[in-house]
Each structure stands twice: as C-alpha cells, then as structure tokens.
Amino acid sequence: MQMLYEIGLEINGSLDLTQVIEEILNRAIVMVDARIGLLVISDNERAKIVGQVGVEDDLSTIIELPEVTNAWKQEKLSQHVVDISSGKYICIVPLVSRGETGGLLVFFDKEKRNNTVGPFEEQDESLLQSFAYQAGASLHNARLYESLDTAYEELKAAQLKLAQMEQLRALGELGAQVAHAMNHTLGIIAGHADMYLSFGRDPENTMKTILNTAESGQGVMERLQKFIRLNVGKKRVLVDIGQLIEESVSDIKALWLGRHGENVSHVDWMIDLDKVSETYANPTDIKEVISNITLNALEAMPSGGRLEIRCYEEKEFINIVLIDTGIGMNEETQKNIFAPFFSTNDDWGTGLGLAISYRIVADHNGEIEVSSSVDEGSCFTVRLPINIELQNNLEEHDDSTDIDS
C-alpha cells in the first residue's frame, strides 16, 4: 500500500502526457518484474502504442492480437498465453477512468529469480488492478490537458489569423478612403485648371483655388502620416490635465473665432475643473485629444449652444467629460466616428481627428466613451489612468529617422 501510494504521487505529479506515460510504464514494469511493457491508447478509434519499455523492437503487431482488441471492451485485468516472438505470457490491464477505457497496459513475461519467465501471479494482478485506477485517472487528466493545450494553441493561431485579416481589411478600407479623399482633391484641382484653359477664367482666383485645395490635400496626407506613426516614441512627462484643458480651450476659442469671424455663433462655455493628480502623459497628444473633441462639439452646434467641459478624479482614473447641446448622432454614426476619414463635415472635416484621438488615448492605456441622441447633443468621456511612475521617456519622434521619409 505504501508503494502504491508513492507511485500514485509520482504519476499524478505532472500533466505532461509524455512524462505521465513514462512514469506509468516504468513504475508498473518494476512493480511486477515484467520483461516488456507497453502502453496503448485509442486515438480517433485507432489503437496505437505511445510508450514501451524492455525492448526497442517494433511491437505494433501486438495491438492487433485478439486478446488486445477484446480488452478494450473489458474493465478488468486478463492474462493469456500466446505464441509470438515477443513473449509467451501476456497480461493486459485496462486503464479505466470515468467509465471509459482510456488505455491498455500490456505486459509480457514475469521474470523469475532463476532467470526464467512465467505467468504473472495473483499478487501481481492485485497490484496492477489497484495501480490501474490511479494510472487511468492520471492518463485521462494528461490527455485532457493536452487536448486543452492544443485547442488553446489552435485558438491563438485562429485569433492571429483573424487579426491579420482584420488588419488587411482595415488597410484596404483605409486605402479606399485615402483614394476617395485624394480623388476629390485632385478633381477640384483638375476641374479648375481645365476651366481656366478652356474658358480663360480669372487666373488669380483659379490659382488661389488650386493652391488652397492642394494645401488641403497636403494637410490630409500629413495627418494621415501622423496617424500611422502615432505609436512611435512619445515622450512622457508629468502633466496637469486641468491646465492642458485650459490651454486647449483657449486655443480652440481663437481658432473658432478665426474661422467664422463676425458670423461665429454664441456658445456658453461651462468649465468645471477639479484639482486632479498629476500623471505621466504626452502633453501635446492629450491637448490634441481635447481639441479634436471640442472642435467636433462646436461643429455640432452651428446655431450656438452650450458646451460643458468637466474634469475630475475617480479612483485611479482622470475623467475628462465634454457635453454639447448640438445635433447629436444616430447609432450608425456613433459606430463609425473613430474610423479614419469618416466625417460628417464636408467643409472642415478630414475624418482623422477622432481616429487620432482614439489612438492617443489607447496609447496612454485609457479609453473613450461616447453617448449621443439625435437633436439632443453628445457626451464624450475620456478616461486616463493615473501613472505616477515614469514608464516611457523616449525622445520625441523625428520624422527624419523614418525609412520612408
């Protein structure tokens, strides 16, 4: 009993199938002084030898013996006398676990002290039968673990393939959107040039239109390059998010007034900034996130309205909330607002502002949430984790180091 207990500890101490098979065979063959030992399992309804000790010969024909094939339907040990080159006395031990025979232990010839062989004794049968319960459970667990491990690897491979396919799909979609944006730009340039050549239009106005359109297209490509290179080397410093918000609001007010001049609509600005912890972040990027969302809010209020910007600390996050009383968005628009080149504003929008903002926030391990209803305004919530330890202090990205520059 002590020996069986110790053997049980050994064979159940691992979930590696190869190691379990070796332990079962080596322990069992020593326990009953067998000359040859095999472990046979059924894989896809076909029996195969997964381990053998005692000889290195090919013993695959043994699994076709009637005594062996019949043993799969039994749950108890059996002994037989056979006339084959491998041996004369054969003992077959089914390894049963949870009502199923997961394998067979097959032993040949018990070695006697006088260098002869004979059948296995009653004591051997009792030991092997008791051993079979432990070995069967151990084999079942190891095979189950191997199946789970294989399934996990297959799942990882499938996820990688899906990710690659999604990247290709996104790249194709991005390419189509870039082509559409640039075709629009080039179409305007070509149209005005053609009208000038064909109808002799005012050259100064024509050249100004062509130049402005070309600069607009150039701006789109620059922002696209920034979007693509966004994750490359960004310096992190301790920043005050409230101060960044104040600076961004000041810049946006000046920009908005410059765009619309005397025609600018009245907007009630409600700024409520709690004192929050300093955090390591890239200040330029965070200001761009605030500016992009604020500009979107202003564009959604062509007739004016109220824009509320709040900042507060909650647990381990800094929350930046921007609420407007604009035209709002339907569900379809909300699904696409973070996609590159998606824009609902043909006059000013490039469709990259929110896409870049999403990437910036993700790069800071944060998240953006949006809730909106048509004609009821929108609410953007940016959550940034509070990092009080410097994690990344790379130098600012230099475009000249890019291979494609």
N, C-alpha and C positions, 0 to 999 in steps of 0.2 A: 504493500500500500504506500509506503514511503517512496519507493522507486516510482510508482505511477504518479504520485503527487509531484515529485520533482520533474518528471518528464512532462507532465501537464503544464507546469510553469514555463518550461523551456519552449514547448511548441506553441504556446499561446502568447509568448512574449513578443511576437512580431506579426505584422500584417503583410510582409513581403512574401509573395507566393513562392518564389524560388527557395527562399530560406526556410519557409514552413515545410515544403516538400522534402528538403534535405534533412531537416530535423526529424520529421516523422519517420523517414526511411532509416536513417542512421540509428535512432533510438530503438526502433522496433526490431531491426535485424540483430542488434546486440542483445536485446531483451530475451529473444527466443533462440539465439545461436543459429540463425538461418544462414545458408550458404549464399543465396541470391535473394534480393528483394526488389520488387517493382511497385511503382505507384501509377495506377491507370485512372484517367478521368474521362468523362464523356464531354466532348466539345461539339456542339451542333449535331447531336445524336450520333457522333462517331467517336469511338474509343481511341485513345492514344496514350502512349507511355510518356509521362512527364518527368520521371525520375527512376533511376535504377542504381543499385549498389551490388558489389560482389563480382561482376564481370563487366567487360566493356563491349561484348558482342551485341549484334543486332538481335533483339528479342521481340521484334514487332509481331512475329507469327503467334506468339503466346496469347495475345489478346483475341485471336480467332478460335482458340480452343473452346469446345462446347462447355467445358466446366467454367470457363471465364465468362463467356457470353450469358450463360444462365444465371451467374451470380448477381447480375445487375437487378434481377427480379427478386432477390432474396435479401433478407436483412440480418442473417446470421452467418457466422463463420462456417466454412465447409472444407473438408480435406478429401483429396483424391490421389489415386495412384495413376500416373501417366507414363507413356513410353516415348519420351522425346529426349533430344540430346542435352537440353538444359538441365534436366533433373528427373527424378522418379517420383518424389513425394511433393505434392503441391498443396499449399494451404491458402485459401482465399478469404479475405476479411473485408466485407462491405463497410464503407465509411458512410454512415447514415447521419444526416442532420436535418431536423425539421421535417421528418417523414420522407426525405428524398435521399437516394444513394448518390452521393457526390463523387465517389471514387472507390477504387478497389486496391487493397494491399494484397500483393501476390508474393508468397514466399516459396522457395524450393529447398527441400532437404535440410533437416535439422542435423547439425554437425555434432557427433558424439565425441567423447573424450578419447576413444581409441582410434581416432581418425577415420571413422566410418560415418555414414549418414543413415537417417531413418525418418519415420514419420514424426510429426510434432505431437508432443504429449498433452495429456489433459490439462496440466498446469499451464502449458504454453497457450492453449486455446482460451483458458480463463483470463490470462494476462492480456492476450490480444483482443479479446472481446471487450474487456474493460478499457483498454487503450483506444479501441476504435471509436468510442463515444467522444473522447477528448480530441482525437485526431480528426474526426468527421467535422466537429464544430470549428476547429482551427482552420481546416481546409476550406470550409464554407465561408468563413469570415474573410480569409485571404483572397479567395476568388471574387467575393462580393466587392472587396476593397479595390481589387484590380479592375473590375468592371466599372466601378465608380470613377476610378482614376482615369481609365481610358475614355469614359464618357465625358469627363471634365476636360481632358485634352482635346477631344473632338469638338466640344462646345467652344473652347478657346480658339481653335482653328476656324470654326464657323463664324465666331464673332469677329475675328481678324479679317476674314474674307468679306463679311458684311461691311466692316468699317472701311476696307479698301474700296468696295463697290460704292459705298456712300460717298467716299472722297472723290471717286471718279465721277459720280453723278453730280456732286456739288461743283466739281471743276468744270464739267460740261455746262452746267446751268450758269455758272459764273461767266464762262466764255461766251455763252449766248447773250447774256445780259450786257457784257462789255461790248460785244459786236453791235448790239442794238443801240447802246448809248453812243458809240462812236459813229455808227452809220447815220444817226440823227444829226450829230455834229457835222460830219463831213457833207451830209446832204444840204445843210444850210449854207456851208461854205461854197459848195459846188453850185448851188442854186443862185446865190448872189453873184458869183463870178460869171455864170452863164448869162444872167440878166444884164450885167454890165457890158459883156462882149456883144450881146445880141441887140440890146436896146439902148446902149450908151447912157446908162443911169449915172447919177452923180457919183464920181469916183471916190470922193471923200467919205460919203455916207456908206458906200459899198465896202470900202476898205475898213472902215470902223466896225461894221457888222461882221466882216470876215475875221478881223483881228479879235474882237470880243468873243466870237464863237470858238475860235481856235484856242484862246486862253481858257475858256470854259472847259473845253475838251482836255486841255493840258492839266487843269485842276483836277478833273475826274481821274486821270491817269496817276497823278501824284498821290491822291488819296487812296487809290487802289494799291499803289506800291506801299503806302504806309500800312494799309490793312493787311497786306501779305507779310510784311516784315515786322508786324506788331510785337511778336514774342521774342524778338532778338534784342538781348542786352538792354535792360532798362534799369537805370539807377534808382535805388530805393533810399529815401531819406525820411526822417521824422517830420510829419506834417500835421498841421492843424486843419482838419476838414472844414470847420466853420469859416476859417479865414479864406480857404480856397473857394468856398461858396460865395463869399462876399466879393472876392476878386472877379470871379466868373460872372456874377450878376452885373457888376459894374461894366465889364467888357461887353456883355450882351446888350445892355441898355444902349451903349454907344453905337454898337453895330446895327441894332434895330432902328435907331433914330437915323443913322446914316443911310439905311436902305430906303426908308419911307419918307424921311424929311417931314414936311408940314402935314403930310397925309397920314402920319402914324396914328393908329387908334389908341385910345386911352386904356391903360392896363393898371389895375390896382395890384401893386406888389405887396405881398404879405410875407415877410421874412421872420421866421421864428427859429433861432439857432441856440440850442442848449450848449453849455460847455461840455465838450467830449474829450476823451483821452486822445493824446497824440498817437499816431500809428505810422509804421513804415509803409510808404507808398511812393509811387512816382507822381509828383505834383502836376506835371504837365498833362499826363494822361487823365488824372482824376478831374482836372479842370475841363478837359475836353468832354468827358462824360457829362458833367453838369451843364456845359454849354450846349452840347448837342440836344439833350433832353429839353432844356429851357427854350431853345430855338424852335423845336418841334411844338412845344406848348404855345408859343407866341403865334406860330403859323396856323395853329388850330383855332385861333381867336381873331379872325380877320376884322371883326367889328369891335374888338376890345373885349375885356372881361376881367377876371380875377386870377392871379397866379400866386399860389401859396407854395412856399419852399420851407420845409422844416428839417431840422437835423437834431437827432437825439441818440443817446447811447442806450442799448438794450442788451443786457447780458454781455456777451463777448463780441458784439457787433455794433457798428455805427450805421444808423439808418438815415438815408437822405430821401426825403419824400417830396415829390413835385406834383402838385394838383392844379389842373387848369379847368376853366369852365367853357372849354371850346366845343367843337363839333363832335368830338368823340370818335370812336372807331367801332365797326362791326367785328364779329368774331373772325371773319376771313382776313381782314386787315391786321388784326392783332396777331394772327398766326405768322404773318409774313414780315412784320416790321423790323425784325432783326436780320433779315436776309439781305445780302449785298445787292445794291442797285434797286431795291424796292422803295418807291417813293410815291406819295400822293400829291406832291407839289411839283408841278412842271416848271414853275418859274425859278425856284431857288434850289430845289432838292436835287441831290446827286444820288440818294439812296444808299450812302455809305455811313452817314452819321451814327445811326443806331447800331449798325453792324459793327462798326469800330468800337462803339461804347460797350457793346456786349462782350467783345473780345478783351477789352481793357479790364472790365470788371472780373471776367473769368480768370484773366492773368493774375489778378490780385486775390484769387480764391473767394470771390464774392458772387453775388447773384443779383439779377434784375427781375422784378415782377411788375406786371402791368395789368391794370383793370380799367375797363372803359365801356361806355354805352353811348350809342348814337345820340347826339344832341344833349348829352349830359356831362361831357368832359371826360378827362382821363387822369389816372393816378399812376405815376411811376415811382417804384420804391427800389432804391439801390442799397444793398446790404454789403458792407465791407467788414471783414474780420479785423479785430484789433490785434495788430502784431507789434509787440513791444521789444522784440529782438530782431536785429538785422539779419535777414535771411538771404538777401541778394543785393550786392553792392557793385554790380557791374558798371562799367563806363557806359555813357550814353552811346547809342548806336551810331556808327559812322557809315554813311552810305557808300563811301569810297572803298570800304572793305568788302562789299558785295561782289561776288564773282560776275554777276550780270550787269554791273554798273558800267 
